[in-house]
């Protein structure tokens, strides 16, 4: 009887282990999948395109206007933008032109206008491709994959600083080195460095675990969201004067974390 019970427990533990492996594998694939941002004021179009892209393995976020788009770009990492030409407030052409002054994120323009002059204007403003409405999901996905194959976007110029200063610390991104104000260099693991860089580039913002995973580019050490908590704990031990009462990286209950220190760049 005991042998049978113990065997049953082993089977349960083995089943749980297999489920955990499957979950980690799925999350790892999701963190590596391209992240597409849909910017369109029509909710039905956002929902239809989202379903089509998710079915093909993409991660998808959506925004109804330029203001919401800029917030998502500031708080996450986006691989490609599907940008509607006719938006309330700032139109798609203006958004595209302004984005090109700070970012190389690929842009595919979506619009009901199919005239040649509109396509030319969109491309001249910096769009990588142009797709008139209505369009089929297969063509859209094919165009997205074609644009992504041309190369990954670079970070916005504002986030290419070589030094970030905060509290009593200075982060040298060229050397990937964290230096205290007394000149002592504190070693960082790859995961700690990626996490700290995400924080100093976005101070005073609440960043969820999902956003931090996205910004860390799906590092092997961060394939499961609880690993973010572990990395934060390790980082606090290195930069906080009292890790038990953190003043630089604060927990936002139910939200994630926020980097409260003022940050200077150079």
Residue pairs with C-beta under 8 A, 6 or more apart in sequence:
23 224
24 223
24 224
27 223
27 224
27 225
28 218
28 220
28 223
29 57
30 59
31 213
31 214
31 217
31 218
31 222
31 223
32 218
33 57
33 58
33 59
34 58
34 59
34 79
34 80
34 144
34 148
35 58
35 59
35 60
35 61
35 76
35 77
35 78
35 79
35 80
35 214
36 53
36 58
36 59
36 60
36 61
36 78
36 79
36 80
36 81
36 82
36 144
37 60
37 61
37 62
37 63
37 69
37 72
37 73
37 78
37 80
37 81
37 82
38 45
38 46
38 49
38 50
38 60
38 61
38 62
38 63
38 82
39 62
39 63
39 64
39 65
39 66
39 68
39 69
39 81
39 82
39 83
39 84
39 87
39 92
39 95
40 46
40 49
40 62
40 64
40 82
40 84
40 87
40 110
41 64
41 65
41 84
41 86
41 87
41 88
42 84
43 64
45 84
45 133
46 62
46 64
49 60
49 82
49 137
49 140
50 60
50 62
52 137
52 140
52 141
53 60
53 141
53 144
54 60
56 141
58 144
59 214
61 72
61 76
61 78
63 69
63 71
63 72
64 88
65 87
65 88
65 89
65 90
66 87
66 89
66 90
66 94
66 95
67 89
67 90
69 81
69 83
69 95
72 78
73 103
73 105
74 202
74 205
75 202
75 205
75 207
75 211
76 211
76 214
76 215
77 214
77 215
77 217
78 105
79 105
79 106
79 148
79 152
79 153
80 105
80 106
80 107
80 108
80 144
80 147
80 148
81 99
81 105
81 106
81 107
81 108
82 108
82 110
82 140
82 144
83 92
83 95
83 96
83 107
83 108
83 109
83 110
83 127
84 92
84 109
84 110
84 111
85 91
85 92
85 93
85 109
85 110
85 111
85 112
85 113
85 118
85 122
86 92
86 111
86 112
86 113
87 95
92 109
92 111
92 122
93 121
93 122
93 125
96 107
96 109
96 122
96 125
96 126
96 127
97 125
97 126
99 105
99 107
99 126
100 125
100 126
102 156
102 157
102 158
103 153
103 154
103 155
103 156
103 157
104 153
104 154
105 153
106 128
106 147
106 148
106 150
106 153
107 126
107 127
107 128
107 129
108 127
108 128
108 129
108 130
108 131
108 143
108 144
108 147
109 122
109 127
109 129
109 130
109 131
110 131
110 133
110 135
111 118
111 122
111 130
111 132
111 133
112 132
112 133
113 132
114 132
114 133
118 130
119 130
119 132
122 130
123 130
128 147
128 150
129 143
129 146
129 147
131 139
131 140
131 143
154 160
159 201
161 173
161 265
161 266
162 172
162 173
162 174
162 266
163 170
163 171
163 172
163 173
163 265
163 266
164 170
164 171
164 173
164 197
164 200
164 201
164 263
164 264
164 265
165 171
165 263
165 264
165 265
165 266
166 200
166 203
166 248
166 259
166 261
166 262
166 263
166 264
167 239
167 247
167 248
167 261
168 180
168 181
169 178
169 179
169 180
169 181
169 239
170 178
170 179
170 181
171 177
171 178
171 179
171 196
171 197
171 200
172 178
172 179
173 197
176 188
176 193
177 185
178 185
178 186
178 187
178 188
178 193
178 196
178 238
178 239
179 185
179 186
180 186
186 238
186 239
188 196
188 235
188 238
189 221
189 234
190 219
190 221
191 216
191 219
191 221
191 222
191 227
191 231
192 231
192 234
192 235
192 238
194 215
194 216
194 217
194 219
194 222
195 212
195 216
195 228
195 231
195 232
195 235
196 235
196 239
198 207
198 212
198 215
198 216
199 207
199 249
199 257
199 259
200 259
200 263
202 215
202 259
203 259
203 260
203 261
203 262
203 263
204 258
204 259
204 260
205 258
205 259
206 252
206 255
206 256
206 257
206 258
207 215
207 256
207 257
207 258
207 259
208 255
208 256
209 225
209 228
209 229
209 256
210 225
211 256
212 222
212 228
212 256
212 257
213 222
213 225
213 228
216 222
221 227
221 231
222 228
222 231
232 249
232 257
233 243
235 249
236 243
236 246
236 248
236 249
237 243
239 248
239 249
240 246
240 247
240 248
240 249
241 247
247 260
247 261
248 259
248 260
248 261
249 257
249 258
249 259
249 260
250 257
250 258
250 260
251 257
252 258
